[in-house]
Amino acid sequence: MRIGVFSPAASVDDLVSDFRTAKEAGLASAWVPQVFTIDALTGIAVAGREVPGIEIGTSVIPTYPRHPSALALQALTTQQSIDGRLTLGIGLSHQVVVENMWGISFEKPARHMREYLSILMPLVHDRRVSFEGETLKTVGQVQLQGEVAPPSVVVAALAPTMLAIAGRMADGTITWMTGLNTVRDHIVPRITKAAADAGRPDPRVVVMLPVSVTDDEAGARERAANAFVMYGQLPSYRAMLDREGAEPADVAIIGDPDYVRGQIETVFENGATDFVAITFAKREATLEVLAGMA
């Protein structure tokens, strides 16, 4: 079982501390968001050099603000900096963010992701590309010196079309606010079929959920309901919650150590290749259980 942990760090020093804690716990990976604090890849390139021996991922970098050729060079530079331990998680973000905060059109998001990956994947694998789509174009190459293995690229994909794109064009998917039954019945079958139809290897399925090991389940669920309420209002997550018949607090893994271990084991039984915990409460107790499983 590949088990990782999410880092909410707001500084490079915090990242170093979180990476070190994850490594010392024996976890397989640590994951960094791209929100409105630290730049994820810059932070990973710096902090990751301080803590060897653990995979580090982004969860996730929005595609719209960064041209794929720019992201490819930044990802390869980061990959070189941390000796090939990067997983590049990317995603569309959400219409309310893309249009209202950044002033960029969110029209035809699936087209955008297909064109984005048509540039990004050749650049990180072959260091050159010639592609012209309806909205994106790149003819050129990356001239980074030295041997650099391409990072694993996973796409935040939940809807059927996006899962098909991720399966055909990328290395897998990373999910959030997606319950265990939906992972089993919707995510895994669709992306696995798309990868097989394209002649690609079985995809990675990275499942990310809130986790708390606690003897106060009711209190922790109330905290989760407040902390994650916004995700129930975003269309892509709302669709997955509706499939599950759940609200954000319901898909969080909360309970005593045996219950949490059992739920994480179910994640893997349902087809996930990786599990990433967001430790929103009782972090030390939760990390202890994750370390025991790792």
Secondary structure, DSSP 8 states (H G I E B T S, - for coil): -EEEEE---SSHHHHHHHHHHHHHTT-SEEEE--SSSS-HHHHHHHHGGGS-SSEEEES-EESTTS-HHHHHHHHHHHHHHTTS-EEEEEE---HHHHHHTT----SSHHHHHHHHHHHHHHHHHHSEEEEE-SS-EEEEE----S-----EEEE---SHHHHHHHHHHSSEEEEES--HHHIIIIIHHHHHHHHHHTT----EEEEEEEEEE-S-HHHHHHHHHHHTGGGGGSHHHHHHHHHHT--HHHHSEEESHHHHHHHHHHHHHTT-SEEEEEE-S-HHHHHHHHHHH-
